[in-house]
């Protein structure tokens, strides 16, 4: 779909960009939520050791926590994607 969108844009047709935006918004929400909640669950499963920097999990958790707000808050991105699906 991205290749088709790129070819359409080169010809001055921007209709596929709307569809692509909604699909990528939904994918961003799914991917960043799975990443954050998966690492957080792993950290909690290790108990107190999951919070220490020696475990390495805290570093990953710290790096992935902002993913849910980068390039748009997940709540808003999910609304944009679901609005297109319901439309």
C-alpha positions as MATLAB code, in Angstrom:
seq = 'XXXXXXXXXXXXXXXXXXXXXXXXXXXXXXXXXXXXXXXXXXXXXXXXXXXXXXXXXXXXXXXXXXXXXXXXXXXXXXXXXXXXXXX';
ca = [
       0.000    0.000    0.000;
       2.886    2.378    0.729;
       4.357    1.873   -2.724;
       0.970    2.511   -4.346;
       0.563    5.631   -2.230;
       4.014    6.903   -3.223;
       3.240    6.377   -6.908;
      -0.113    8.145   -6.555;
       1.493   11.121   -4.782;
       4.029   11.468   -7.584;
       1.074   11.821   -9.957;
      -0.613   14.393   -7.691;
      -3.215   12.033   -6.183;
      -3.286   12.199   -2.362;
      -6.361   10.018   -1.652;
      -4.381    7.019   -0.389;
      -2.561    9.130    2.214;
      -5.735    9.337    4.291;
      -6.131    5.563    4.361;
      -2.442    5.067    5.060;
      -2.585    7.536    7.959;
      -5.412    5.661    9.644;
      -3.745    2.262    9.226;
      -0.393    3.462   10.539;
      -2.092    5.239   13.462;
      -3.710    1.979   14.521;
      -0.493    0.025   14.041;
       1.435    2.531   16.181;
      -1.080    2.084   18.998;
      -0.951   -1.713   18.873;
       2.838   -1.951   18.600;
       3.687    0.588   21.299;
       1.088   -0.784   23.749;
       2.301   -4.379   23.343;
       5.895   -3.247   23.750;
       5.271   -1.145   26.857;
       2.903   -3.515   28.643;
       5.054   -6.554   27.818;
       8.188   -5.020   29.298;
       6.251   -3.686   32.287;
       4.805   -7.143   32.973;
       8.290   -8.644   32.739;
       9.610   -6.018   35.171;
       6.811   -6.729   37.647;
       7.292  -10.494   37.354;
      10.872  -10.076   38.540;
       9.693   -8.331   41.696;
      12.063   -5.845   43.257;
      14.923   -7.061   41.071;
      13.082   -5.761   38.019;
      13.489   -2.199   39.260;
      17.266   -2.374   39.658;
      19.472   -1.161   36.857;
      21.569   -4.323   37.180;
      18.683   -6.375   35.730;
      18.688   -4.401   32.481;
      14.895   -4.490   32.414;
      14.602   -1.031   33.950;
      16.606    0.426   31.050;
      14.276   -1.142   28.482;
      11.237   -0.018   30.441;
      12.613    3.507   30.624;
      13.269    3.554   26.878;
       9.850    2.214   25.845;
       7.640    4.147   28.275;
       7.515    7.292   26.089;
       6.559    5.338   22.935;
       2.890    5.639   23.831;
       3.118    9.441   23.588;
       5.700    9.983   20.807;
       4.191   11.111   17.492;
       0.749   11.338   19.066;
      -0.855   10.019   22.220;
      -2.164    6.473   21.761;
      -5.702    7.407   22.822;
      -5.968   10.000   20.051;
      -4.289    7.737   17.485;
      -6.687    4.895   18.347;
      -9.648    7.261   17.933;
      -8.421    8.340   14.505;
      -7.951    4.763   13.372;
     -11.275    3.511   14.750;
     -13.135    6.475   13.274;
     -11.957    5.421    9.827;
     -12.956    1.796   10.440;
     -16.446    2.827   11.568;
     -16.799    5.222    8.657;
];
